[in-house]
Amino acid sequence: MKYQYATTGTCSRLIDIEVENGVVKDVHFTGGCHGNLQGIAALVRGMKVEEVISRLENIRCKDKPTSCPHQLSLALKEMA
């Protein structure tokens, strides 16, 4: 299943996600800190969706109430 999520409160604007059988197959962020977001995408590739959510939810960026990793966890929850 492919899904596109519009982020809020972050430098990234969109997250394109592909999940198959409960496993993250691919993640691509549009905008944001390119190197860091490539790293996050590489780290979560092959992980179970529930594991990604539990590791990334509630991570904050500086004084913001959210972050790009947190937005990814929200997107994965919304996909379910």
C-alpha positions in Angstrom: 0.0 0.0 0.0 1.3 3.4 -0.9 0.4 6.5 1.0 1.2 10.2 0.9 1.0 12.2 4.1 1.0 16.0 4.4 3.1 17.0 7.4 2.3 19.8 9.8 4.7 21.8 12.0 7.9 20.6 10.3 10.3 21.6 7.6 9.4 18.6 5.5 6.1 19.0 3.6 5.2 15.5 2.5 6.0 11.9 3.4 5.5 9.2 0.7 5.3 5.8 2.4 5.1 2.2 1.0 4.0 -0.6 3.4 3.6 -4.2 2.5 2.3 -6.9 5.0 2.9 -4.6 8.0 6.5 -3.8 7.0 7.8 -0.5 5.8 9.2 -0.9 2.3 10.1 2.7 1.4 9.9 6.2 2.9 10.6 9.5 1.1 10.4 12.9 2.7 9.9 16.1 0.6 11.6 19.1 2.2 13.3 19.1 5.5 16.9 18.1 6.4 17.8 15.9 3.5 20.6 13.9 5.0 18.9 13.3 8.3 15.6 12.3 6.6 17.4 9.9 4.2 19.0 8.3 7.3 15.6 7.9 9.0 14.2 6.4 5.8 17.1 3.9 5.6 16.8 2.9 9.2 13.0 2.2 9.2 13.1 0.3 5.9 12.3 -3.3 6.6 10.9 -2.6 10.1 7.4 -3.5 11.2 5.1 -0.6 11.3 4.3 -1.0 15.0 8.1 -0.9 15.8 8.6 2.3 13.8 5.6 4.0 15.5 6.8 3.0 19.0 10.3 4.3 18.4 9.4 7.6 16.6 6.2 8.9 18.2 6.6 11.9 20.5 10.0 12.9 19.3 10.3 16.7 19.3 12.4 19.0 17.2 13.8 21.9 19.3 10.8 23.7 20.9 8.2 22.3 18.4 5.6 19.9 19.7 6.4 17.6 16.7 9.3 16.5 14.4 9.7 14.7 11.1 10.1 11.3 12.8 6.9 12.0 14.9 5.1 13.0 11.7 6.2 9.7 10.2 4.7 7.8 13.2 1.4 9.8 12.7 1.3 8.9 9.0 1.8 5.2 9.8 -1.0 5.3 12.4 -3.3 7.0 9.9 -2.5 4.3 7.3 -3.7 1.5 9.6 
